[in-house]
Amino acid sequence: MFANIKYNNIRKKLIYKEITMKKYSVGIIGLGRMGSTIDEEGHPSVILPYSIAAACKKSNKLELITGADLSQEKRNSFQKKWSVKSVYENYITMIKEEALDIIAISTKADVHAEIGINVSNLNVPMIFLEKAIACSLKESDLLKSTCQKNKTIFNTGVMRRFDSIYNTVYKLINDQEIGDLQSIIHYAPTTLLHGHIHSIDTISFLNNDIKVKSIRGELSTSPATWGINKFSNNIDFKNNKLNTDPSATFQILFENGVKAWSIPVGKWGFEIIGTKGTIRTYENEREIILRKADKSIEKIVKGKIFSPYKSQYISEIKPKSATQELLEDLIYAFENQQTTKSNIEHSCEIFEICMAIAESHQNNNSWINLPLNNRETYILHI
């Protein structure tokens, strides 16, 4: 009897281990930088693996099966580099031929929405779609409705949301280390859809994804300038279309009263200001500085007790590849019937905020409320 109980317990453990160690098959569409080669460029502030293929190889939950690209040279290079059995020119053929759990789309952005819609309609359970998810709100609306209809589990490539640095900052904020959150400032000159999709999503994440009340912003053709009057004539929306991804700055007001700005100087840092302190990330590095009152040092200033601020370096919690974390977040949501950290609804909201900046620019930097009525404006991002 006891032998049977022991045997059954061992069998249950083996079955559980088999379930929990299941590997999910991955196919990649677009076998260039993010799909395959970006790790080779050298990104000292990024925890490797960075590329989708390398993240699949590192994870014990993912199995890289195949890839598709229009370029034969890229297909040949990908197949040799990652030792996959087959590659395809046509991604639809790939999906029909292979039983894939996850499709990662890392093509040029002007076809992101089209491919995402097609992949969802082919009933692939999980999609990782690189940013920006679309070039117009009309496209993103259709992508969202398609994924919702097909119950496609979705994440997009807003990497800081999955980065252990910004998850550590998130925890500091929610642990009230700087008191009540008041404002967030992003530092860096960058473009609207390629760059600010990251900055706005990071700000939203740090503010617990509270809804945006209103937005205003301006566009320019110069990467490091500020001033609507100087550059507005260079931004020409012909037939409601812009054939370039412009530089941008913005101001956002959230429903909880938190304000956010982007300042076009520096190299990708964030300053988070609370009622009792600040948090700073610098130069896209893996460094967090927390400044708050040091209660161990008190002075009397004009009859009031004053504690000077003191800086301290904070170590990130559980450093891990953001790409791997994003892909595994898809699996976690799939297995637990939960939503992802950058689900289709949220991804569309962040994209709409970006498009609202363009709307504000066209209306003399005025405040814009969501949702936008104009869903046709198209900004080419490749």
C-alpha positions, 0 to 999 in steps of 0.5 A: 500500500505504502509502496503504491502511494510512494509510486503515485506521488512520484508519478504526479511529480513527474507529470507536473514537471512535464507540464511545467517544463513544456516548451512552446514553439516559436517562429519569427517573421523578419530575420534582421536585427531584432529577430536575429542579429542585434546582440552582435552590435554590442549594447553594454547597458542591455542584459543579453540575450537581446534578439528574439532568436537568442532569447528563445535559445536561452529560455527553457520555456521556448523552442525556436522552430523556424523563421520567415523573411523575403531575403534569401540571404537573411534566411540562409544566415538565420538557418545557419546561425540558429540551426533551425531545420526550415526557413520560409520566404512566405510567412503564411506558408510557414504558419500553415506548415508548422504548428507554432505556439508563438509568432514574433513579428520583427519586420519593418513597422509599416507592415506590422499591423497587416502581418499581426492581423493575418497571424491572428486570423491564422489562429496562432495563440500568441503574438509578439509584435514589434513596435510601433504596432501600426502607422494609423489608428485605423490600422491599430483599431483593426488589429485590436478587434481581430486579436480580441475576436480570435482571443490572441494573446499579445505583447509588443516590444516596449522593452522597458516595461519588461526590464528589471531596472524599471521594474525595480523603479516601479517597486520603489514608487509603489513602496512609497519610497518617494512618497506620493508620485507627482511627476515623471520627466523623460530625457532624450531627443527621439522620434514619435513612433520609434522612440516615444512609444518607449518613453510614453509606455515607460511613464505609463507603466511607472504610473500604474497605467492610469488613464491619460486625461489629456496630451499636448505636444509638438513635432519637428524635423530636428532631433534635438530642438524645441519650438513649434514656431521654428519647425512647424512649417517643416511638418507637412501632413499631405492628405492626412499622411506624413512620410517620415517619423518626426522628432517629438516632445510632449506633456501628459496629464493623467487622471490621477493628477500625475504630470509627465514631460519629455525634454529633448536632451541627454541619453535616455533617462527618467526622473521620477518626482514624489512628495518625499524624494526622487528616483533617477535613471541615467544615460540608458545605463543600469543605474538607479539613484534614489534621493530622499530625506535622511531621517538620521540627520536632522537640523533645525532651520527657521524653527522647523525640523529639516532632514537633508536629502541623501543619494543612494544607489539601488540594485536592480531586482532579479536582472534578466533579459527583457526580451526573454521576459516579454516572451515568457510573459506571453506563456504565463498569460496563456497558461494562467488565462491572464492578460499580458503586461503589454496586451493589445488594449494597452498597446493600442492606448499607448499608440493612440497617445503618440498619435494624439501628439501629432494631433496636438501639433496640427492644432497649435500645441493645444491639449487633446483628449482621448479618444481621437475622432480622427482615425485616418492620420498616417505616419510612416514608420519603417 
